[in-house]
Amino acid sequence: MFGEKAQISIELIIVLAAVVAIVLLLVSQLQKTAEQGTKVFDKKTDSIFKEIEDI
């Protein structure tokens, strides 16, 4: 009986570790995407301001 509980706990720890790893991977991907979006937004904003200055 005790061996089964220990086995379940180890399996649960492994599953939780895998979930944490996936979450960290997703978070890092979202950060990269956000950084790219910020760069695009900054370039677009700069071009809009340049056009406004030309008017």
Stockholm file with secondary structure:
# STOCKHOLM 1.0

chainA/1-55         MFGEKAQISIELIIVLAAVVAIVLLLVSQLQKTAEQGTKVFDKKTDSIFKEIEDI
#=GR chainA/1-55 SS CHHHHHHHHHHHHHHHHHHHHHHHHHHHHHHHHHHHHHHHHHHHHHHHHHHHHHC
#=GC SS_cons        CHHHHHHHHHHHHHHHHHHHHHHHHHHHHHHHHHHHHHHHHHHHHHHHHHHHHHC
//
